[in-house]
Amino acid sequence: MMRGTRLAATAALCVVLASCAREAPGDLAQAPAPRAEKPAPPAPPPPPPPAYAAGDAMAVTVTGSRIRGGAVSAENAFYAAPVMVATDPGREKYDGKEVSPVKLTSAEPVSTFSVDVDTGAYANTRRFLSQGMMPPQDAVRTEEMVNYFRYDYARPKDRSQPFTVSTDVAKSPWNEGTYLMRIGLRGYDIERDERLPANLVFLMDVSGSMNSADKLPLVKTALAGLAGELGPRDKVSIVVYAGAAGLVLEPTSDTGKIRRALDSLSAGGSTAGGAGIELAYRIAEDNFIKDGVNRVILATDGDFNVGLSDTKALIEMIENKRDKGITLTTLGFGTGNYNEAMMEQIANHGNGNYAYIDTALEAKKVLGEEMSSTLFTIAKDVKIQVEFNPAVISQYRLVGYENRALREEDFDNDRVDAGDIGAGHQVTAIYEVVPVGGKGWIAPRRYEDAPDKAAAARLAEAANVKLRYKLPDGDTSKLIEQAVPSAALKTAALPRGDFAFAAAVAAFGQVLRGDEMMMGFDFADIDRLAGQQDNYWRQEFLQLNALAGSLKGG
């Protein structure tokens, strides 16, 4: 474990990170427990040899015809690790937003946003750092960094409400006089035998741009692993697209057939992405399972350069299919020409998830241990609205969620789409707030009005948190309300334990984004705040933070 020290050379830690990705076995890769994190188990024997190696020849180049057989086994596909080579990110596309501004409570007391359960920004940031490069600021979304990890939120006691709501307050570690207010949601778990039947269409990009070790071979690894998690009631189809789109595998529950079809694919041609999506949705419609999961899973580097490439038309089609009960998950792969802006945007409109797969271990995490939360929705159109009491809180800002912001009137409008929560999912949001009388970021105004009587009459409340959600088969939202007591500010100390780690990850994201309100908080400070960790994923975070510090020179 590297803590509080600067690395002698960037390359040394790159080797360490690559080794972790290759050597961390299945039991180390288990998703963290919903309660307190458990120590990592002893290192088991070395994993089997990779299923793919750079330069391996694939069995068939797809042109739209059906596939029979295949020469490469995917039985041990999760152990395949791509060779990550540093590339110029100049051609990659990101849709970064400005860091959320400070709000004066007297002028804007209400903050509204849609939940976000995507994690792609964290894995993509890890990819850049492990290649010895700082990620572009536009590629970092702090909420996805924070939500990559699990925290110690209480489980729902029953399913009358699909998730619990937790709030806590601590002093800000990076800004004297401000406080952090954390909101945490935790969905209920479902057992394997409770899962609804799934109709999944794997939509795979096999164009020429996917012809590298960290793209198509890793796609096969990810989807072969997901196939192994499915049951006899589930159906999988495979559609591919390159110069043309074609159905490679008709719906089947036979894991062997699925893996043989995956084995047989190779890359070549241009990228008719739009035609592939249209065909995938037709297959999903033809095999629609009423009261089940119907989802297209798109695996690509996002390089849509032929066919339906108009983003507006693509989004309209995806929203139309979403309203008919077919959702969309996007899995991003590769470097150089990666179009993350497209991947994240269409997943949001498709009521699915966006994840970036940079290693075989990440594939196992996203599509193995976390499959329930990835595929099985327990609440949809989940919105959060926080109203701050101007008699208690003078200023605030939301850390992250810039591209999930909603208008105040959107909260009560059931026609406005928002994010979904899957089984076992967690969602974390952090506000930084300034109590009345504190210095804050914005100087007092000469002609500012005093808080009105309604605010003064509720001095015991610092804020009121409201959530709206719909059940998966519902059209009318339900409301949850929970007040944050003012006393929480008076008794707050610096964050500890679980909260401290969440704050450290949030700080990591904001520092990478160049947030000027971090007041000089640096990677060494983040390391101290995070503290010692005994969970694999959290230990990896500490390594990434150390690597970022060495690259930044501080």
C-alpha positions as CSV (number, residue, x, y, z in Angstrom):
1,M,0.0,0.0,0.0
2,M,1.4,3.4,-1.0
3,R,0.3,6.1,1.4
4,G,1.5,9.6,1.9
5,T,4.6,9.2,-0.3
6,R,5.4,10.2,-3.8
7,L,6.3,7.5,-6.3
8,A,9.8,7.4,-7.6
9,A,8.5,7.0,-11.1
10,T,5.1,6.9,-12.8
11,A,5.9,3.7,-14.7
12,A,6.4,1.8,-11.4
13,L,2.9,2.3,-10.3
14,C,1.5,1.6,-13.8
15,V,3.1,-1.8,-13.4
16,V,1.5,-2.3,-10.0
17,L,-1.9,-1.3,-11.3
18,A,-1.6,-3.6,-14.3
19,S,-0.6,-6.4,-12.0
20,C,-3.6,-5.8,-9.8
21,A,-5.9,-6.1,-12.9
22,R,-4.3,-9.3,-14.0
23,E,-3.8,-11.0,-10.7
24,A,-6.8,-10.1,-8.6
25,P,-8.9,-13.2,-8.5
26,G,-12.6,-13.7,-8.5
27,D,-13.0,-13.6,-4.7
28,L,-11.0,-10.4,-4.5
29,A,-13.2,-8.9,-7.2
30,Q,-16.4,-9.4,-5.3
31,A,-18.5,-6.2,-5.1
32,P,-18.1,-4.7,-1.6
33,A,-20.6,-5.8,1.0
34,P,-23.5,-3.4,1.6
35,R,-22.5,-3.2,5.2
36,A,-19.0,-2.6,6.6
37,E,-16.3,-3.6,4.2
38,K,-14.7,-7.0,4.9
39,P,-10.9,-7.6,4.7
40,A,-9.7,-9.0,1.4
41,P,-9.1,-12.8,1.5
42,P,-5.6,-14.3,1.2
43,A,-4.2,-14.4,-2.3
44,P,-5.3,-17.6,-4.1
45,P,-3.4,-19.6,-6.7
46,P,-2.5,-17.7,-10.0
47,P,-5.4,-17.5,-12.5
48,P,-5.5,-19.6,-15.6
49,P,-3.8,-18.2,-18.7
50,P,-5.6,-15.4,-20.6
51,A,-8.3,-16.5,-23.0
52,Y,-7.0,-13.9,-25.5
53,A,-3.6,-12.5,-26.2
54,A,-2.6,-9.7,-28.5
55,G,-2.4,-10.9,-32.0
56,D,-4.7,-13.9,-31.6
57,A,-6.6,-14.7,-34.8
58,M,-10.4,-14.8,-34.5
59,A,-12.4,-17.4,-36.3
60,V,-14.7,-15.3,-38.5
61,T,-15.0,-11.8,-39.9
62,V,-18.7,-10.9,-39.6
63,T,-20.5,-9.5,-42.6
64,G,-24.1,-10.1,-41.5
65,S,-24.3,-13.8,-41.9
66,R,-24.9,-16.2,-39.0
67,I,-22.1,-17.7,-37.1
68,R,-21.4,-21.4,-36.5
69,G,-18.8,-22.6,-34.1
70,G,-15.6,-20.8,-33.0
71,A,-12.0,-21.6,-32.2
72,V,-11.4,-19.7,-29.0
73,S,-12.9,-20.8,-25.7
74,A,-14.4,-18.2,-23.5
75,E,-14.7,-20.4,-20.4
76,N,-12.0,-18.5,-18.6
77,A,-12.7,-15.2,-20.4
78,F,-12.8,-13.1,-17.3
79,Y,-9.1,-13.6,-16.8
80,A,-8.2,-12.0,-20.0
81,A,-6.5,-8.6,-19.5
82,P,-6.1,-6.2,-22.3
83,V,-2.7,-4.6,-23.1
84,M,-3.3,-0.9,-22.3
85,V,-1.1,1.4,-24.4
86,A,-0.9,5.1,-23.8
87,T,-2.7,7.0,-26.6
88,D,-3.4,10.6,-27.5
89,P,-6.9,11.4,-26.0
90,G,-7.3,14.3,-28.5
91,R,-9.8,12.4,-30.7
92,E,-11.9,11.2,-27.8
93,K,-15.2,13.0,-27.2
94,Y,-16.5,14.2,-23.8
95,D,-19.4,16.4,-22.8
96,G,-18.0,18.1,-19.8
97,K,-19.9,20.6,-17.8
98,E,-18.8,23.6,-15.7
99,V,-18.3,22.9,-12.0
100,S,-21.6,23.6,-10.1
101,P,-21.7,27.2,-9.0
102,V,-22.4,28.4,-5.4
103,K,-26.0,29.2,-4.7
104,L,-27.3,31.9,-2.3
105,T,-30.1,30.2,-0.3
106,S,-32.0,33.5,-0.1
107,A,-32.3,33.6,-3.9
108,E,-32.3,29.9,-4.8
109,P,-33.3,27.7,-1.8
110,V,-34.2,24.7,-3.9
111,S,-31.8,22.2,-5.6
112,T,-33.3,19.5,-7.9
113,F,-31.5,16.7,-9.8
114,S,-32.0,13.2,-11.2
115,V,-30.1,10.3,-9.5
116,D,-27.1,8.9,-11.4
117,V,-26.0,5.3,-10.9
118,D,-23.4,5.3,-13.8
119,T,-19.8,4.5,-12.9
120,G,-18.1,4.9,-16.3
121,A,-16.2,8.1,-15.4
122,Y,-14.3,6.4,-12.6
123,A,-13.1,3.4,-14.7
124,N,-12.2,5.7,-17.6
125,T,-10.2,7.9,-15.2
126,R,-8.4,4.8,-14.0
127,R,-7.6,3.9,-17.6
128,F,-5.9,7.3,-18.1
129,L,-3.9,7.2,-14.9
130,S,-2.8,3.6,-15.5
131,Q,-1.5,4.8,-18.9
132,G,0.6,7.5,-17.2
133,M,-1.7,10.4,-18.2
134,M,-4.0,12.8,-16.3
135,P,-7.6,12.4,-17.5
136,P,-9.1,15.3,-19.4
137,Q,-11.2,17.5,-17.0
138,D,-14.2,17.0,-19.2
139,A,-14.0,13.2,-18.6
140,V,-14.4,13.4,-14.9
141,R,-17.9,13.4,-13.3
142,T,-17.6,13.4,-9.6
143,E,-20.9,11.7,-8.8
144,E,-19.8,8.7,-10.9
145,M,-16.5,8.6,-9.0
146,V,-18.4,8.6,-5.6
147,N,-21.0,6.1,-6.7
148,Y,-18.4,3.6,-7.9
149,F,-18.1,2.5,-4.3
150,R,-20.4,1.1,-1.7
151,Y,-21.1,2.7,1.7
152,D,-22.6,1.7,5.0
153,Y,-26.2,2.6,4.4
154,A,-29.0,0.7,6.1
155,R,-30.9,-1.9,4.1
156,P,-34.6,-1.4,3.6
157,K,-36.6,-3.2,6.3
158,D,-39.2,-4.3,3.8
159,R,-40.2,-3.6,0.2
160,S,-43.1,-1.2,0.8
161,Q,-40.5,1.4,0.0
162,P,-37.8,0.3,-2.5
163,F,-34.9,2.1,-0.8
164,T,-33.7,3.7,2.4
165,V,-32.8,7.4,2.7
166,S,-29.9,8.4,5.0
167,T,-28.5,11.8,5.7
168,D,-25.5,12.9,7.7
169,V,-23.4,16.1,8.2
170,A,-19.6,16.6,8.8
171,K,-17.2,19.6,8.7
172,S,-15.6,20.1,5.3
173,P,-12.0,18.9,5.3
174,W,-11.0,21.4,2.6
175,N,-12.8,24.6,3.5
176,E,-12.9,25.9,7.0
177,G,-16.4,27.1,8.0
178,T,-18.3,24.9,5.5
179,Y,-20.0,21.6,6.1
180,L,-20.7,18.5,4.0
181,M,-24.2,17.1,3.9
182,R,-24.4,13.6,2.5
183,I,-27.6,12.0,1.1
184,G,-27.5,8.2,0.6
185,L,-30.0,5.9,-1.0
186,R,-29.8,2.1,-0.8
187,G,-32.1,-0.2,-2.8
188,Y,-33.3,-3.6,-1.6
189,D,-31.6,-6.7,-2.8
190,I,-33.2,-9.6,-4.7
191,E,-32.1,-13.2,-4.6
192,R,-31.2,-15.0,-7.8
193,D,-34.4,-17.0,-7.9
194,E,-36.4,-13.8,-7.6
195,R,-35.1,-12.2,-10.7
196,L,-37.5,-11.5,-13.5
197,P,-36.8,-13.3,-16.8
198,A,-34.6,-11.2,-19.1
199,N,-34.7,-10.7,-22.8
200,L,-31.3,-9.3,-23.6
201,V,-29.9,-8.3,-27.0
202,F,-26.1,-8.0,-27.1
203,L,-25.4,-5.3,-29.7
204,M,-21.7,-5.5,-30.6
205,D,-19.6,-3.2,-32.6
206,V,-17.2,-5.3,-34.8
207,S,-16.0,-2.4,-37.0
208,G,-12.4,-1.9,-37.8
209,S,-12.0,0.6,-34.9
210,M,-12.6,-2.3,-32.5
211,N,-9.6,-4.2,-33.7
212,S,-7.3,-3.9,-30.7
213,A,-6.7,-5.9,-27.5
214,D,-8.6,-3.5,-25.2
215,K,-11.7,-3.5,-27.4
216,L,-13.4,-6.5,-29.1
217,P,-11.5,-9.2,-27.1
218,L,-12.6,-7.5,-23.9
219,V,-16.2,-7.1,-25.2
220,K,-16.2,-10.9,-25.6
221,T,-14.9,-11.3,-22.1
222,A,-17.6,-9.0,-20.6
223,L,-20.5,-10.5,-22.4
224,A,-19.4,-14.1,-22.0
225,G,-19.3,-13.5,-18.3
226,L,-22.8,-12.0,-18.3
227,A,-24.1,-15.0,-20.2
228,G,-22.8,-17.2,-17.5
229,E,-24.9,-15.3,-14.9
230,L,-28.2,-15.9,-16.7
231,G,-30.8,-18.5,-16.0
232,P,-33.0,-20.9,-18.1
233,R,-35.8,-18.3,-18.3
234,D,-33.5,-15.7,-19.8
235,K,-32.9,-15.2,-23.5
236,V,-29.9,-13.7,-25.3
237,S,-29.6,-12.6,-28.9
238,I,-26.5,-11.2,-30.6
239,V,-26.6,-8.5,-33.2
240,V,-23.4,-7.1,-34.7
241,Y,-22.7,-4.1,-36.9
242,A,-19.8,-3.0,-39.0
243,G,-20.3,-2.1,-42.7
244,A,-23.7,-3.7,-42.3
245,A,-25.7,-5.0,-39.4
246,G,-26.7,-8.6,-38.9
247,L,-28.2,-11.1,-36.5
248,V,-25.5,-13.5,-35.3
249,L,-27.4,-15.5,-32.7
250,E,-31.1,-16.0,-32.4
251,P,-32.6,-15.9,-28.9
252,T,-31.3,-18.7,-26.7
253,S,-30.7,-19.7,-23.1
254,D,-27.8,-22.0,-24.0
255,T,-24.6,-20.5,-22.5
256,G,-22.4,-22.6,-24.7
257,K,-24.1,-21.3,-27.9
258,I,-23.7,-17.8,-26.7
259,R,-20.0,-18.2,-25.9
260,R,-19.3,-19.9,-29.2
261,A,-21.0,-17.1,-31.1
262,L,-19.0,-14.6,-29.2
263,D,-15.8,-16.5,-29.9
264,S,-16.4,-16.4,-33.6
265,L,-16.4,-12.6,-34.0
266,S,-13.6,-10.4,-35.3
267,A,-13.4,-6.8,-36.3
268,G,-13.4,-5.1,-39.7
269,G,-15.3,-2.4,-41.7
270,S,-16.8,0.9,-41.0
271,T,-19.4,1.6,-38.2
272,A,-23.0,1.5,-39.2
273,G,-24.1,2.1,-35.6
274,G,-27.6,3.4,-36.3
275,A,-28.5,0.3,-38.4
276,G,-27.3,-2.0,-35.7
277,I,-29.3,-0.3,-33.0
278,E,-32.5,-0.4,-35.1
279,L,-32.0,-4.1,-35.8
280,A,-31.3,-4.8,-32.1
281,Y,-34.5,-3.1,-31.0
282,R,-36.5,-5.0,-33.6
283,I,-35.1,-8.3,-32.2
284,A,-35.9,-7.1,-28.6
285,E,-39.5,-6.3,-29.7
286,D,-40.0,-9.6,-31.4
287,N,-39.0,-11.4,-28.2
288,F,-40.5,-9.0,-25.7
289,I,-41.2,-10.6,-22.3
290,K,-44.2,-9.1,-20.5
291,D,-43.4,-8.3,-16.9
292,G,-39.7,-9.1,-17.5
293,V,-36.5,-7.3,-18.3
294,N,-36.2,-6.2,-21.9
295,R,-32.9,-4.5,-22.7
296,V,-30.4,-3.8,-25.4
297,I,-26.7,-3.9,-24.2
298,L,-24.5,-1.9,-26.6
299,A,-20.8,-2.6,-26.5
300,T,-18.7,-0.2,-28.5
301,D,-16.0,2.4,-28.6
302,G,-18.7,4.8,-29.5
303,D,-17.3,5.6,-32.9
304,F,-20.5,6.1,-34.9
305,N,-19.3,7.3,-38.3
306,V,-21.7,5.6,-40.8
307,G,-25.5,5.3,-40.9
308,L,-27.8,6.9,-38.3
309,S,-25.4,9.3,-36.8
310,D,-27.6,12.3,-36.0
311,T,-27.7,12.4,-32.2
312,K,-31.1,13.9,-32.0
313,A,-32.7,11.3,-34.2
314,L,-30.9,8.5,-32.3
315,I,-32.1,9.8,-28.9
316,E,-35.7,10.1,-30.1
317,M,-35.6,6.5,-31.2
318,I,-34.1,5.3,-27.9
319,E,-36.7,7.3,-25.9
320,N,-39.5,5.8,-28.0
321,K,-38.3,2.3,-27.3
322,R,-37.8,3.1,-23.6
323,D,-41.4,4.2,-23.4
324,K,-42.4,0.8,-24.8
325,G,-40.5,-1.0,-22.1
326,I,-37.1,-1.7,-23.8
327,T,-34.2,0.0,-22.0
328,L,-30.6,0.5,-23.1
329,T,-27.3,-0.1,-21.3
330,T,-24.0,1.1,-22.9
331,L,-20.6,-0.5,-22.2
332,G,-17.6,1.6,-23.4
333,F,-14.3,0.1,-24.5
334,G,-11.0,1.2,-25.8
335,T,-8.9,4.3,-26.3
336,G,-8.0,6.9,-28.9
337,N,-11.3,7.4,-30.7
338,Y,-13.6,6.8,-27.7
339,N,-16.9,8.7,-27.9
340,E,-17.9,8.8,-24.2
341,A,-20.2,11.8,-24.8
342,M,-22.4,9.6,-27.0
343,M,-22.3,6.6,-24.7
344,E,-23.3,8.3,-21.6
345,Q,-26.0,10.4,-23.2
346,I,-27.9,7.6,-24.9
347,A,-27.7,5.4,-21.8
348,N,-29.4,8.2,-19.9
349,H,-32.2,8.6,-22.4
350,G,-32.6,4.8,-22.6
351,N,-33.1,4.4,-18.8
352,G,-30.1,2.1,-18.6
353,N,-26.6,2.3,-17.2
354,Y,-23.3,3.5,-18.6
355,A,-20.1,1.7,-17.6
356,Y,-16.6,1.8,-19.0
357,I,-14.8,-1.5,-19.1
358,D,-11.0,-1.1,-19.0
359,T,-10.1,-4.5,-17.6
360,A,-11.4,-8.1,-17.3
361,L,-11.8,-7.5,-13.6
362,E,-14.1,-4.5,-14.2
363,A,-16.1,-6.6,-16.6
364,K,-16.6,-9.2,-13.8
365,K,-17.6,-6.5,-11.4
366,V,-20.1,-4.7,-13.6
367,L,-21.7,-7.7,-15.3
368,G,-21.1,-10.4,-12.7
369,E,-21.4,-9.4,-9.1
370,E,-23.4,-6.3,-9.9
371,M,-25.7,-7.7,-12.6
372,S,-28.8,-7.4,-10.4
373,S,-28.3,-3.7,-10.0
374,T,-27.3,-3.3,-13.6
375,L,-30.4,-5.1,-15.1
376,F,-33.2,-5.3,-12.5
377,T,-35.0,-2.0,-11.8
378,I,-36.7,-1.6,-8.5
379,A,-37.5,2.2,-8.8
380,K,-37.7,4.5,-11.8
381,D,-37.7,8.2,-12.5
382,V,-36.0,8.9,-9.1
383,K,-35.5,12.6,-8.4
384,I,-34.0,14.4,-5.4
385,Q,-35.0,17.8,-4.3
386,V,-33.4,19.6,-1.4
387,E,-34.8,22.8,0.1
388,F,-32.4,24.7,2.3
389,N,-33.7,26.8,5.2
390,P,-32.3,30.4,4.6
391,A,-32.5,31.1,8.3
392,V,-29.9,28.3,8.9
393,I,-28.0,27.8,5.6
394,S,-26.8,30.9,3.7
395,Q,-25.0,29.3,0.7
396,Y,-24.6,25.8,-0.8
397,R,-23.3,23.9,-3.8
398,L,-23.9,20.4,-5.1
399,V,-20.8,18.4,-5.7
400,G,-21.2,16.9,-9.1
401,Y,-24.4,16.0,-10.9
402,E,-24.0,18.9,-13.3
403,N,-25.5,17.0,-16.2
404,R,-28.4,15.7,-14.1
405,A,-29.8,19.0,-13.0
406,L,-33.5,19.5,-13.2
407,R,-35.7,22.5,-13.0
408,E,-37.6,23.0,-9.7
409,E,-41.0,22.4,-11.5
410,D,-39.7,19.1,-12.9
411,F,-39.7,17.5,-9.5
412,D,-43.5,17.1,-9.3
413,N,-44.0,16.5,-13.0
414,D,-44.4,12.8,-13.6
415,R,-43.9,13.2,-17.3
416,V,-40.2,14.3,-16.7
417,D,-37.8,11.3,-17.1
418,A,-35.1,10.7,-14.4
419,G,-32.7,8.0,-13.4
420,D,-33.6,4.5,-12.3
421,I,-32.3,2.5,-9.3
422,G,-31.6,-1.3,-9.6
423,A,-31.7,-4.0,-7.0
424,G,-29.0,-3.3,-4.4
425,H,-28.0,0.0,-6.0
426,Q,-26.7,2.8,-3.9
427,V,-26.8,6.5,-4.8
428,T,-24.7,9.1,-2.9
429,A,-25.0,12.9,-3.2
430,I,-22.9,15.5,-1.3
431,Y,-23.6,19.1,-0.8
432,E,-21.2,21.6,0.7
433,V,-23.1,24.2,2.8
434,V,-22.3,27.4,4.7
435,P,-24.3,28.1,7.9
436,V,-25.8,31.6,8.4
437,G,-23.1,33.8,9.9
438,G,-20.3,31.9,8.2
439,K,-17.9,33.5,5.8
440,G,-18.9,31.5,2.8
441,W,-17.7,32.0,-0.8
442,I,-19.9,35.0,-1.6
443,A,-19.7,38.2,0.5
444,P,-22.9,39.4,2.2
445,R,-25.1,41.7,0.1
446,R,-25.8,45.2,1.3
447,Y,-29.5,45.1,0.6
448,E,-30.1,41.5,1.2
449,D,-33.4,40.7,3.0
450,A,-33.6,38.8,6.3
451,P,-35.1,35.3,6.1
452,D,-38.9,35.4,6.2
453,K,-41.0,34.2,9.1
454,A,-41.6,30.7,7.7
455,A,-37.9,30.1,7.7
456,A,-37.3,31.5,11.1
457,A,-40.1,29.5,12.5
458,R,-38.3,26.3,11.4
459,L,-34.8,27.0,12.9
460,A,-34.7,23.3,14.0
461,E,-34.4,22.3,10.3
462,A,-31.4,23.0,8.2
463,A,-32.9,21.4,5.1
464,N,-35.7,19.3,3.8
465,V,-34.9,16.4,1.5
466,K,-37.6,15.1,-0.8
467,L,-37.5,12.2,-3.2
468,R,-39.9,11.1,-5.9
469,Y,-39.9,7.7,-7.5
470,K,-42.2,5.4,-9.4
471,L,-42.4,1.6,-9.0
472,P,-41.2,-0.2,-12.1
473,D,-44.7,-0.8,-13.4
474,G,-46.2,2.5,-12.2
475,D,-47.0,5.8,-13.8
476,T,-47.6,7.9,-10.7
477,S,-44.8,8.9,-8.4
478,K,-44.5,8.4,-4.7
479,L,-43.0,11.0,-2.3
480,I,-40.5,10.6,0.6
481,E,-39.6,13.5,2.8
482,Q,-36.9,13.7,5.5
483,A,-35.7,16.8,7.4
484,V,-32.0,17.4,8.2
485,P,-31.9,18.9,11.7
486,S,-29.9,22.0,12.4
487,A,-28.4,20.3,15.4
488,A,-26.4,18.1,13.0
489,L,-24.4,21.2,12.1
490,K,-23.7,22.1,15.7
491,T,-22.4,18.6,16.6
492,A,-20.6,17.9,13.4
493,A,-16.9,16.9,13.4
494,L,-14.6,16.1,10.5
495,P,-15.8,13.1,8.5
496,R,-14.8,9.7,9.8
497,G,-14.8,6.2,8.4
498,D,-17.3,5.6,5.6
499,F,-18.2,9.3,5.3
500,A,-14.5,10.2,5.2
501,F,-13.8,7.8,2.3
502,A,-16.8,9.2,0.3
503,A,-15.6,12.7,0.9
504,A,-12.1,11.7,-0.2
505,V,-13.4,10.3,-3.5
506,A,-15.5,13.4,-4.0
507,A,-12.4,15.6,-3.4
508,F,-10.4,13.4,-5.9
509,G,-13.0,14.1,-8.6
510,Q,-13.1,17.8,-7.9
511,V,-9.4,18.2,-7.8
512,L,-9.1,16.3,-11.1
513,R,-11.7,18.7,-12.5
514,G,-9.7,21.7,-11.5
515,D,-12.3,22.9,-8.9
516,E,-10.9,26.2,-7.6
517,M,-13.1,26.0,-4.5
518,M,-11.0,23.0,-3.1
519,M,-8.8,25.6,-1.5
520,G,-5.5,23.9,-2.3
521,F,-6.6,20.5,-1.1
522,D,-4.3,18.1,-2.9
523,F,-3.7,14.4,-3.4
524,A,-1.7,14.0,-0.2
525,D,-4.7,15.5,1.7
526,I,-7.0,13.1,-0.1
527,D,-4.8,10.2,0.9
528,R,-4.9,11.2,4.6
529,L,-8.7,11.8,4.5
530,A,-9.4,8.4,2.9
531,G,-7.4,6.5,5.6
532,Q,-6.3,2.9,5.6
533,Q,-8.6,0.5,3.6
534,D,-8.8,-3.2,3.6
535,N,-11.1,-3.6,0.5
536,Y,-9.6,-4.3,-2.9
537,W,-11.4,-1.5,-4.7
538,R,-10.7,1.1,-2.1
539,Q,-7.1,0.1,-1.9
540,E,-6.9,0.5,-5.7
541,F,-8.4,4.0,-5.2
542,L,-5.5,4.9,-2.9
543,Q,-3.0,3.7,-5.5
544,L,-4.7,5.8,-8.2
545,N,-4.7,8.8,-6.0
546,A,-1.0,8.3,-5.4
547,L,-0.4,8.0,-9.1
548,A,-2.4,11.1,-9.8
549,G,-0.2,13.0,-7.3
550,S,3.0,11.8,-8.9
551,L,1.8,12.8,-12.3
552,K,0.7,16.2,-11.1
553,G,3.9,16.6,-9.2
554,G,2.4,17.1,-5.8
